[in-house]
């Protein structure tokens, strides 16, 4: 019998709790860590269609990227969206475990996956994570897993964002095509600052416009984000830094499929899948 607590422990190895931002809400958010788990579904966001799928397929646990609940709540009732979803899940004994910024910054997390997808070399965090002694000891205990974690002899690969480079400049259009094909998207947004070829690239999944300061500091030619504000786009154009916006959903959803595969490998006795019900709420017309 595999318990939810055991799944939680495995996820802690891959995405340690110490990587979560101070404002975030991660870990087991709903459920009993001692309960057995037979069916696990991963997803980006817990939405009504995702809950319906989880109930229909008899999920024991949802491992979501975005937390539910995200902010503290005073009550759980069916009179608001968050309460309604939590009530449905609890009524069907479906637990919720969320990773969010832990998975963004992990050694093999979303930003690292995007950097490798882009075939970058010399990949490093934009903002390396400084570990306390206790945190370093905790991460060292997971070195037997497939994840590279920092030690005195291992380069630090955990932290916010990523950046890397190509051996020689690469056409921007080639990079855009690579992203569209790999992430199965038809379009992405482009803020043109005049670069035709790109050598150094910065990356931030989701909504990560704040990384433009790091991209400028590192003299990057291109910043790849999920989404950002209009004013960040203007700043990129003035810097000048090319900016490619994948969409929040596209920049993170693919990694939930990767996570489902890893969980299935780690726990072969459990049925694991990535939600087929969720979709990008943003449409082009």
N, C-alpha and C positions, 0 to 999 in steps of 0.2 A: 504493500500500500504506500503510495506517495502522498505526502501531505502538502497543503498549501505553503506551510512554513518551509518545506524543503525546496519548493520552487522559488520561494522568496530568497532563500539562501543562495541558490544558484544565480539568480538575477543580481544579487549583491556582489557576487564574484565578478560578474561581467560589467556591472555598472554600480560601483560602490556608492553608498549613501553619502559619503563625504564629498562627492562631486555635485550634489544638488545645490542649487542656488538657495540663499537664505530665505527668499520669498516663496519658494516652491513648496509643493505638498506631494511627497512621493512615498512609496512603500505600500504596505497593505492598508488600504483605506476603507475596506468593507469586507467583513468575513471573519472566520475562525482559522487561525494558523494551524490548528490541529486537525482540521477537517481533511478528509481524503479528497483527492482530485483525480478525475478520470478524463475529463474533456476540457481543454484550454483553448481559448480563442484570443488572438492578439488583434489589436486595432490601433488606429491613430487616435480616434475620439469616440467616446461613448455617446451615441445618438439614439433616438427612438428606433430606427431600423436596425442598428447594431444590437440593441437589447432584444428586439423581436427575434433576430437570428440566434442570439445566445440562448434564449428560452426554447426556441424550436429545436435546436441541436443539443439541448441538455448540457450546456456548458457548466462546469463547476467553478471556473475562474476565467475572468477577463483580465488580460494584461494589456493595459492601454498606455499610450504615450502621454496624452493629456489627462491630468488628474480629474477624478470625479469623487467628491467635490474638490474644487480648486481652492476656493476661499472658505473660511469658517462659516458654518451655518448654525442658526439657533434652533431649527426644527426640521423634521423630515415629514412632509405632508405631500399630498398629490395636488396641491393648489399652485405649485410652481414647477418649472421644468426639471431642476436638479432634484428636488424632493420626489417628484413623480418617478424619475428613472431609478433613484436609489430604492424607492419602495418596491418597484417592480423586481429589481434584482434581488433584494433581500427576501421578498416573498417567494422567490424561486431558488433561494439558497445559492445564489451566484455571487462569488466574491470578486472584489476589484483590487488590482495591484497596478500601480502606475509608476513609471520611471522618469519621464520628462527630461529635465535638464541633466540628470545622471547619465542618461543614454546619449544625450547630445555630446557630452564631454568625455565619455569613456574612451579607453585605449582603442577599442574597436567599435566605437559608437557611431552615431549618424554622420557627424562631420568627418570622421576618419574614413568612413565608407564612401562619402562623396569625393573626398580627395583621391582615394584609390580608384574610384570610378573614372575620374578625370585623368588618371594615369600620371599623376604628379610624382615628382621625386623629392627627396629630402623633406618629407612632410613633418610639420611641427604644429603644436597648438599656437593660435594667435596670442592667447593669454594662458601660459602654463599654470597648472595648479600647484600651489605650494602646500605640501602635506605636513601636518604635525607629526611628531614622533609616533604617537599612537596610531594615526591614520596610516603612516608608512608601514608599521608592523602589521596592521590589518591587511593591507594590500599585498604585502610580501607573502602572507599566508596563502594567497591564491595563485602563486606563481606556477603551481602544478597544472593549472588550467591552461587553455590555449591563449589566454589574453596576456599580452606583455604589460607588465606593471613596473613602476619605477623602483630602482634600487641604486646603490652607489655605483654599480657598473652598467646600468641600463638607462639609456636616454629617456627623459620624461616624455611620455606620449599622451598624458592626460591633461585636460584643460579645455578652455573655451575656444571654439572655432578651430580652424586649421589653415595653414598656408603651405605652399610648396612651389616648385618650379619645373619647367621643362628644360631639357638639355640645350635646346635651341628654340627660338621663337616659333610659335604655332599660330596659324590663322584663327582669328576669333570665330569665323563662321564654322570651322571644323569643330571647335569646342562646343559651340551651340548645337550643332548636329549630333555630336556625341551625347550630350545631355538629353536631348529630345528622344533619341533612340533608346538610351538606357532607362529612362524614367517613363517611357511610353506616353509622352505628351506631344501634342501637335504644335503648340506655340509656347514661347516664353517672351518676357518683356526685356527690352534692351535699352539701356541709356548709353548713348554714343558720345564718347569724349574724344574720339579721333584716333584711337589705337586700331591698327589693322591687324597687327600680330601681337601675341601675348606670350610672355615668358614666366612671369610670377603671378600666382593666383591665390587669393584669400577666399575663405568659405565660411558661411554661417547659415545653418539650416533654420527653417521657421522664420520668425520675425527677428532679425538680427542686424538692423541698420546701425546699431552702435559700433559694429566692427569696422566701420569705415575709418575710424581714427587709427585702428591698428593697421589697416590696409595702407593708409597714407604714410604711417610711420615706417612701414616695411617697403615702401615704394613699389607696391604691387601694381601691375598693369590691369588686373581684372579682379572684381569682387563678385562672387556668386552667392546670392541670398535666396531665401524663400520669398520674402516680401519685405517692404520697407515703406517709409513715408515719402511723400512728394519732396519734402525739403532735403532728405538724404539723397534723393536722386539728383537734385540740383547741386548738392555738395560734391557728388561723384563727378558730375559733368565739369565742374569748375576745377577739380583737383589737379589734373584730370585722371579719372579711373573708369575703365569700362565697367558697366554694371549689368549683370544678367539676373533676372528675377524668375525663378522657377515656379512660383506659387507656393504658398505655405504647405498645402496638401502634398504636392508632388515632391517637395524637398524632404519630406519626412516619412511618407506612407511606405515607400519601398523598403525602408529599414524595419518596418514591422513584419514584413514578409521574411526578411533575414532572421529576425528574432524568433519567429515561429519555427523556422528550420532548425535553429540552434537548440531551441527547447525540445523539439522532437528528437534530435540527436542525443541530447542529455538524458531525456526521459522516454525511452522507446516504448514503455508500457502505457504511456499517456497518448491520447489522441489530440494532436495540436494542429490548428489551422489559423490562417489569417482571415479576418472577416471579408466576406464577399459582398456584404450589404452596404458598406460605407462607400461614399463617393465624394469627390470634390464638390462642395456646394457652389463654387464659382463656375459659371458657364459662359462660353463665348457665343454671341448671337449675330 
